[in-house]
Amino acid sequence: MTTLFIAPGACSLASHIAVHELGLPIQIEKVALRTPDSPIHAINPLGRVPALQLDDGTVLTENSAILPFLADQVPGTPLFAPAGSAERGQIQGWLGYLAAEVHTASFRPLNRPERYSADESAHTGIREQARIQLFKAFEHIERHLEGRQWLVGERFTLADIYLGVFATWLTRLGAPFDGLDNVTRLRQKWLERPAVQEALRDEGLLK
Ligand SMILES: N[C@@H](CCC(=O)N[C@@H](CS)C(=O)NCC(=O)O)C(=O)O
């Protein structure tokens, strides 16, 4: 059976939500991260989630690949857009932006400064700079959402599923992130979706 490997509260929540949004018969398997004996190492050599193992053993990694793959299992889903359409390109543009600018370039140094310097005294500076980068990355999203409810096409898409996860991580960071009103509004609408609530409940993040 096709299996999605996730870790509660990690970025794999995006692919997990998409499974529920699309109603796909995919098994969800929770794994531990950053532990050498976690089963994730046998699936993804990087030891990272999400990882999607297909029936024939093929493994897909990265939300930016898994989300489109899942949506393509349900042709015509409003979560994505037809091949060759500008909307599909826009949705993929946001998936790339969120993976690169928000997750890897900003959240990673904020949460894991040890990956950027072995010198512990440098970690505070790395975190401070990462917070600035993260805010800039979100200011771009905030401006784009002016007068819009969702990122693309005035409907809920894969891009919003992924953004909602990072918008949730922002809530731990306080000011100035709590002043991003459009992002906050999007996160609240995201939270109202039954599929989001179901995935959060499965991950033990919602009662
Ligand atoms: N941008 C990728 C990154 C995947 C990723 O970094 N996952 C993190 C969880 S948020 C992870 O598994 N970290 C464990 C590690 O790096 O050891 C995605 O969204 O799929």
The ligand as a Gaussian input file, in Angstrom:
#p B3LYP/6-31G(d) Opt

LIG

0 1
 N       11.644000      21.457000       1.815000
 C       11.509000      20.024000       2.062000
 C       12.310000      19.698000       3.307000
 C       12.081000      18.416000       4.052000
 C       12.622000      18.583000       5.473000
 O       13.612000      19.304000       5.729000
 N       11.964000      17.946000       6.454000
 C       12.360000      18.101000       7.843000
 C       11.112000      18.211000       8.731000
 S       10.332000      19.791000       8.597000
 C       13.116000      16.875000       8.314000
 O       12.740000      15.759000       7.998000
 N       14.186000      17.101000       9.095000
 C       14.975000      16.035000       9.661000
 C       16.419000      16.195000       9.335000
 O       16.781000      17.068000       8.537000
 O       17.208000      15.398000       9.890000
 C       10.045000      19.667000       2.092000
 O        9.185000      20.526000       2.366000
 O        9.727000      18.515000       1.783000

